[in-house]
């Protein structure tokens, strides 16, 4: 299923989502890193954990995936694409920790 990052609003369903920091295994985190590195050369693999933690902190049930990616990117001085944040969110959605609402 395709999601439009400009219209999809993530919502925390379970606070465990924040505690877990995501469900990507090492290989998936590496793929995410490679994708993000193509957009911003300053991204490094070890910055993913704090970035993804902050992305989760910005989920308020009002902001879209793109708005959250832009805000966190601005805060950290890097470019984060909504599609990369979506890649990180999908396993959390599939596991029931978050839901999506389309605006």
Phi, psi and omega per residue, in radians:
X1 nan 2.330 3.132
X2 -1.577 2.459 3.082
X3 -2.162 2.358 3.065
X4 -1.473 2.000 -3.056
X5 -1.169 -0.308 3.123
X6 -1.498 -0.187 -3.111
X7 -2.179 -0.080 -3.085
X8 -1.710 2.188 -3.131
X9 -1.911 2.029 3.080
X10 -1.384 2.547 3.100
X11 -2.330 2.320 3.107
X12 -1.260 2.156 3.102
X13 -1.710 -0.592 -3.117
X14 -2.359 2.276 3.141
X15 -1.114 -0.251 3.075
X16 -1.081 -0.433 3.128
X17 -1.026 -0.749 3.141
X18 -1.228 -0.685 -3.132
X19 -1.147 -0.614 -3.095
X20 -1.341 -0.493 -3.132
X21 1.211 0.308 3.121
X22 1.947 2.900 -3.090
X23 -2.085 0.290 -3.129
X24 -1.357 2.336 3.048
X25 -1.417 3.111 -3.058
X26 -0.980 -0.809 -3.103
X27 -1.080 -0.756 3.127
X28 -1.192 -0.643 3.068
X29 -1.108 -0.670 3.124
X30 -1.117 -0.770 3.116
X31 -1.072 -0.711 3.102
X32 -1.099 -0.774 3.101
X33 -1.008 -0.832 -3.126
X34 -1.048 -0.745 3.115
X35 -1.113 -0.752 -3.126
X36 -1.213 -0.608 -3.136
X37 -1.121 -0.537 3.105
X38 -1.149 -0.486 -3.112
X39 -1.543 -0.678 -3.105
X40 -2.456 2.001 -3.081
X41 -1.154 -0.280 -3.118
X42 -1.450 -0.135 3.094
X43 -1.236 2.383 2.995
X44 -2.234 2.772 -3.033
X45 -0.969 -0.710 -3.058
X46 -1.352 -0.149 3.062
X47 -1.498 -0.142 -3.126
X48 -1.091 -0.726 -3.087
X49 -1.063 -0.901 3.111
X50 -1.146 -0.622 3.123
X51 -1.117 -0.804 -3.103
X52 -1.214 -0.581 3.056
X53 -1.096 -0.747 3.129
X54 -1.206 -0.644 3.068
X55 -1.018 -0.749 3.104
X56 -1.136 -0.665 3.128
X57 -1.105 -0.481 -3.101
X58 -1.451 -0.134 3.112
X59 -1.242 1.994 -3.110
X60 -2.188 0.076 -3.132
X61 1.396 0.082 -3.141
X62 -2.131 -0.650 -3.097
X63 -1.451 2.546 3.061
X64 -1.374 2.943 3.095
X65 -1.012 -0.766 -3.139
X66 -1.131 -0.744 3.137
X67 -1.081 -0.699 3.112
X68 -1.170 -0.806 3.129
X69 -1.035 -0.755 3.127
X70 -1.118 -0.758 -3.104
X71 -1.145 -0.785 -3.139
X72 -1.202 -0.698 3.076
X73 -1.023 -0.742 3.113
X74 -1.104 -0.769 -3.122
X75 -1.074 -0.669 -3.095
X76 -1.683 -0.062 3.117
X77 1.265 0.564 3.107
X78 -2.331 2.856 3.089
X79 -1.694 2.143 3.095
X80 -2.113 2.144 3.108
X81 -1.413 2.481 3.079
X82 -0.996 -0.624 -3.120
X83 -1.129 -0.569 3.106
X84 -1.261 -0.688 3.073
X85 -1.118 -0.678 3.087
X86 -1.059 -0.733 3.094
X87 -0.982 -0.715 3.119
X88 -1.209 -0.630 -3.067
X89 -1.354 -0.552 -3.027
X90 -0.959 -0.785 3.101
X91 -1.095 -0.574 3.090
X92 -1.183 -0.654 3.097
X93 -1.181 -0.812 -3.121
X94 -1.088 -0.495 3.130
X95 -1.543 -0.067 3.080
X96 1.514 0.165 -3.127
X97 -1.411 -0.490 3.099
X98 -2.334 2.859 3.035
X99 -2.216 2.890 3.064
X100 -2.059 2.463 3.006
X101 -2.141 2.406 3.118
X102 -1.725 2.213 3.135
X103 -1.607 nan nan
